[in-house]
Amino acid sequence: MLSWCNRFNICAFLDNHHYQLPGHNYECLVGCGVAASVTANAGTALQELQIFLDGQNDWCFGHFGYDLKNETEQQESSHSDKIGFADLYFFVPEYIFQLGEKEISIGSLKNDHAEVFQQIKAESIVFSSRKNEVQIKERISTTFNLSVSIFFVAIVMN
């Protein structure tokens, strides 16, 4: 299923890891493809989200960024944003998958549930033993990292 969803640029996978809570309905939820979306940065992001949600009558997946605290608290951050994600992004998926212990439900805005199920069953999974090289670059000096590490260890040990 996740391999099938890989054809979309936007996908959200939520897994409860078999954690049992009252009202628990699904083991996993997946939303992929974008039928509608909202993107906003701190300032009026929560208002924009509310307007977006008021106009939807469907599933919405998304994320809140750390800097949204600036809308509800009188705080500002001066940390650099190296990732570049918006402070808020929500989308209505084209496809929704609801996985239970022994069943899967497929929701589709295109009403092609059976076709999607057949495509997922026919999907071949390719395993790769290739390992990607990861390049790590320091943002602060090694001397500072060392002193921070020692300070951290001292806190943990006390």
N, C-alpha and C positions, 0 to 999 in steps of 0.2 A: 504494500500500500504506500509506504513512504517512498519507495522507488518510483511508483507511478506519480506521486505528488511532486517529484523532483523536476518535472517539466515546467513548473510554475516558479516565477521569481519570488513570490510571497507565499509563505506557508507557516502555519503555527501548529505545533505538536504539544499537547498537554497530556501528561501521564501521571496518574495518581499513585503509581507504584504499589498497588494493592492496599492502599491505606483505607481502612473502613471508617467512614463517618456517617452519621445519620443523614439520610437524604441522598446517599451515594448512589449514582445511577450508571456511571461509565468508568471503565478502566482507562480509556484514552479518548481524547477528542482531537481531531485533525481538521483544520480548515485550510484550503488552498485555493489559489486563484483570487482575483480581486474583482468584485462586482461594483463596489463603491468603497471609498476610503476618505479619511481625514488625517491631515498632517498639520501639526502646529508646534510652535515653540512657546516657552513660558511667557506669560503676559496675559493672553486671552485664551489659552489653550483649553482650559476646562469649560469655558463658555462655548467654544467652538465644538468641543466633543459633545456637549449636551444638545446643541442644535443638530449635530449629525445623528445622534442616537434617537432624538425625537422624530427624525425622518425615516428611521429604519424600523422594520418589523421582522427582523431576522437575527441570526447569530452575528456577533461582532467579536473579533479577536484583536488584540493589540498590546501595546506597552505604554507605560508611563516612565519618563526619564526622571532622574534625580533632581534636575533643576526646576521641576514643577513645584517644588517646595517654595519657590520664590513667589508663587501665586497665593499661597495660603499662609506663609510665614513672612515676617519682615527680615529676610536673610538674603544675602547674595553670595554666590560662589565665585572664586577667582581662579578655579582650576581650569587648565586647558582641556578642551574636548578633543581627544585624539581619535575617537570613533566616528563622530559626525552624524549620529542618529538624531532624528528630531526628538524633542522632549515628549511628544505624544504622537502615536500613530495607531489608528484603528482601521480595520477593514471588515467588510462583509464578504465572506468567501463565496466563490462560485460553487465549491464542493465542500461538504461537511461529512466526516466519517465519525460515527459513534461506535466505539468498541465496547462490548460487554464481555462477560466471562466466556460466553459461548456463541456470540452473535456479532454481526456488524450491520449497521444501518448506514446507508449512503443517501445523503441529501444532495440534490443537484438543481441549480437554477435552470438548467437546460432540459430537465426531465429525462436524462439519459442514464438513469441508475443502472439498468441491466447491462448496458454497453460498458460502463465504467467498471462494473464488477467483472465482466469477462476480460477486459483489458488488464485488470489487476491480477487475475488468475493466470493470464498468459505472460505476465511480466517476468523476465528472467533477471535473476540477481547475480551481479558480477562482483566477485570478491577480488580485491587487489592486495597484494603483499607489498606494494610500493609504499615507501615511507617518505613523506614530504619533509624537506629540510626546513627548519624553523630558524629564522634569523632574529636574534634578540639584541636590541640596542639599549644601552643605558641612557636614562634621562638625567641621572645625577651621578656624581663622581663615586668611584669605588670606595674611597675613604669614607665618604658620607654613608654609603650603603653599609659598610662594615660597622660603623658606629651605631647606626640605626638597628642593625641586626643584633648587636651586643645589647643595646638598650632593650630591645624587644625580648630577648632571652631573659634578661634580668627581671622584667615584668612578669614573664610567664613563670619563672622559677620562684618568685616571691609569692 
